[in-house]
Amino acid sequence: MNTLLLLALLGSGLALLVAVLLWKLLMLTGGIAAVQWAVVTGFADNPVVQAAAYTVPALLAACALLYLPRAAGRSTRTHFRRSTTSFNPRRGAGRIRWEAMA
């Protein structure tokens, strides 16, 4: 009985810690969910509006995940510069030769 209570307290403490650390994300997702619910219930007979209510936030989230880290300089591509790529290994070879001659 005491271990169950201890596990419940530990779990609730971890949940509170996650909520405190991610409060901006939780508020944003709650706002998006509230708007989606309002649009879907308000336009129950219009499937185009309902589809847009789900696709627009999904597309915005996908764009944010793909392009914002790169723009902020936190992408793995900005930290590991390679002279070659997997598509064309000779692309950066000329630049490296000219840099070595200078």
N, C-alpha and C positions, 0 to 999 in steps of 0.2 A: 504494500500500500504506500509506503514512504517513497519507494523508488518510482512509482507511477506519478506521484505528486512532484517529485524532483524532476522527472522528465517533462511533465507538463509545464513547470516553471521555466525550465531551460528552453523548451520550444517556444513559449510565449515571449521569452526574453530575446531569442534570436529573431522572431517575427517582428518585434518592436524595433530591433536594431536595423533590420532590412528596411522597415517602413521609414525610419528616420533617415537612413542613408539615401534612399531612393524616393524621397517625398516628391521631388519635381516630376519624376517619371510617372509616379502613381497619380499625381494630379492631372498631368497631361492625358494619360490613358483614360482616366475617369471622365474628363471633359469630352474626349473623343467618343467614348461609349455613350455618354448622355446625349450628345448631338445625334449620333447614329440611331439611338432608340427613339428620339423625338421625330426624326425624319421618317424612319420605318413605320412607326405607328401613325404618323400624320398622313402619310401617303401610302396607305395599305393597298390601294387599288392600282398603283402605278409602279410596275416592276422596273422601269428605267431609272426612276428616282431612287428606288431601293438598291439597285445595283451600284449606282453612283455613290450612295451613302457608304458602301463598303469598299469600293475600289479607290476612291480619291484618297482616303487616309492611308490605305495600303501602298499606293504608289508614292505618296509623299514620304512615308517611312522608308520605303526601299531606296528612294533617291537620297534621303538623308544618310542612310547607312552606307551607301556606295560613294557619295561624293563629298560629304562633309569631313570625314576623317582625312581624306587626301588634301582637301583645301586647308585644313588646320595643321598639316604637317605631321600627322600622327599615323600615316600609312606605313606599312612595312616596305613599300616600294621606295619611299624617300630615304629610308635608313640603309638599305642594302643596295647600293648602286653597283650594277654589274655592267661590264663593257659589252657583253653579248646577251642576246635574248634567246629563248628557245625557238623562235621562229626564224631568225636570220642571224647566225653566229658571226657573220662578217660585217655586220652593220657598224659596230663600234671599232673595228680593227683599224680603219684609216685614221680616225681621231687619235687613237692611242699611239700610232706610229709618229704622227706629227707632234704630239706632245712630248714624246721621247726625244725627238730631234731638237727641240727648242732649248 
